[in-house]
Amino acid sequence: MPPGGRAHKQAAPESVPVRLPITLGQFLKVAQLVASGGEAKMLVAEGSVRVNGKVEQRRGHKLTAGDVVQVGPVAACVAEDLSQ
């Protein structure tokens, strides 16, 4: 715990509208949580990506609206893009 006894509050994940269905690897790039597909592949393989709080090691994992994807301290929420 940081000095002063207060824990840091994590910001709410940013909502990222996407066309569903979408895989974890695709979403990581669209949400700009990674810079490239290669980086997505590496982070997923090493267990650095969480979906709804659980480690996910499958780049092809299908995401649904409301899923929260986290890489380190940064998170994004899957939102269905209804404008199409």
C-alpha positions in Angstrom: 0.0 0.0 0.0 1.3 3.5 -0.8 2.3 6.0 1.9 -0.7 7.4 3.6 -2.5 4.0 3.7 -4.6 4.6 0.6 -4.7 2.2 -2.3 -4.6 3.7 -5.8 -7.9 3.5 -7.6 -7.7 2.0 -11.1 -9.6 4.0 -13.7 -12.6 2.4 -15.3 -11.7 0.6 -18.6 -12.3 2.6 -21.8 -15.2 1.3 -23.9 -14.0 0.3 -27.4 -16.7 -0.1 -30.0 -15.9 -3.0 -32.4 -17.7 -5.2 -34.9 -18.5 -8.6 -33.3 -17.4 -11.3 -33.4 -13.8 -10.4 -32.6 -10.8 -12.4 -31.3 -8.6 -11.4 -28.4 -5.7 -10.8 -30.7 -7.7 -8.5 -33.0 -9.2 -6.6 -30.1 -5.7 -6.0 -28.5 -4.7 -4.2 -31.7 -8.0 -2.3 -32.3 -8.0 -1.1 -28.7 -4.4 0.0 -29.0 -3.4 -2.1 -26.1 -0.5 -3.4 -28.2 1.4 -2.0 -31.2 1.4 -5.0 -33.4 0.1 -8.5 -33.9 3.5 -9.9 -32.9 3.3 -8.1 -29.6 -0.2 -9.4 -29.0 1.0 -12.9 -29.8 3.9 -12.6 -27.3 1.9 -11.0 -24.5 -0.9 -13.6 -24.8 1.5 -16.5 -24.9 3.4 -15.4 -21.8 0.1 -14.9 -19.8 0.2 -11.1 -19.5 -3.3 -10.6 -20.8 -6.5 -11.0 -18.7 -10.1 -11.3 -19.9 -12.6 -10.5 -17.2 -9.9 -10.9 -14.5 -8.6 -14.4 -15.7 -5.4 -15.0 -17.7 -6.2 -15.9 -21.3 -3.6 -17.6 -23.4 -5.6 -18.1 -26.6 -5.3 -15.3 -29.2 -8.3 -16.7 -31.0 -10.5 -16.5 -27.9 -13.8 -14.9 -29.1 -14.8 -11.8 -27.1 -18.3 -10.6 -26.4 -19.8 -7.3 -25.6 -19.0 -6.4 -22.0 -15.7 -8.4 -21.7 -12.9 -6.4 -20.1 -9.4 -7.0 -21.5 -6.4 -6.0 -19.4 -2.7 -5.7 -20.3 -0.8 -4.6 -17.2 -2.5 -1.6 -15.6 -4.4 -0.7 -18.8 -7.9 -2.1 -19.6 -10.5 -1.8 -22.3 -14.1 -3.0 -22.4 -15.6 -4.6 -25.6 -18.6 -2.6 -26.8 -20.6 -3.7 -29.9 -20.5 -1.1 -32.7 -24.1 -0.8 -33.7 -23.5 1.9 -36.3 -23.0 -0.7 -39.1 
